[in-house]
Amino acid sequence: MSSQLSRDIVDEPVPVDVPDERTYETEANADVDRALVDAIEAAEQADNSYLAGLLANELGSHYYDTR
């Protein structure tokens, strides 16, 4: 039920602007970046723009929180 509530509140994710070339201090953070990018691409291929947008927001948060 809570997931439905979250979906009702957040109709569309807010677009995040992250650079195409991202560098991280640790390999672990770079690994998370690659995994998020792969997940975004998979969501886009599945025509799930909502999930792709949420994952893009997570990518932005990860990038700006760890650089």
C-alpha positions in Angstrom: 0.0 0.0 0.0 2.8 2.5 0.8 4.3 2.0 -2.7 1.0 3.0 -4.2 0.9 6.1 -2.0 4.4 7.0 -3.0 3.5 6.6 -6.7 0.4 8.8 -6.2 2.4 11.6 -4.6 5.3 11.6 -7.1 3.7 11.6 -10.6 6.9 12.3 -12.5 10.5 12.3 -11.3 12.3 15.6 -11.3 15.0 15.6 -14.1 18.5 15.7 -12.8 21.4 17.2 -14.7 24.6 15.1 -14.3 27.6 15.3 -16.5 28.2 12.6 -19.1 31.8 12.1 -17.8 31.7 11.4 -14.0 34.7 10.5 -11.8 34.7 9.2 -8.3 37.3 8.9 -5.6 36.6 5.2 -5.0 36.0 2.3 -7.4 33.0 1.2 -5.3 31.3 4.5 -6.1 32.1 4.1 -9.8 30.6 0.6 -9.6 27.4 2.0 -8.2 27.3 4.6 -11.0 27.7 1.9 -13.7 25.0 -0.2 -12.1 22.6 2.7 -12.0 23.3 3.6 -15.6 22.7 -0.1 -16.6 19.4 0.0 -14.6 18.3 3.2 -16.3 19.0 1.8 -19.7 17.1 -1.4 -18.9 14.1 0.6 -17.6 14.1 2.7 -20.8 14.2 -0.4 -22.9 11.2 -1.8 -21.0 9.4 1.5 -21.8 9.2 2.3 -18.0 10.0 6.0 -18.1 8.8 6.4 -14.5 11.4 4.0 -13.2 14.1 5.4 -15.5 13.4 8.8 -14.1 13.6 7.6 -10.5 16.8 5.8 -11.2 18.2 9.0 -12.9 17.4 10.9 -9.7 19.3 8.3 -7.7 22.2 8.6 -10.1 22.3 12.4 -9.6 22.1 12.0 -5.8 24.9 9.4 -5.8 27.1 11.6 -8.0 26.6 14.9 -6.1 26.8 13.2 -2.7 30.1 11.3 -3.4 32.2 13.6 -5.5 
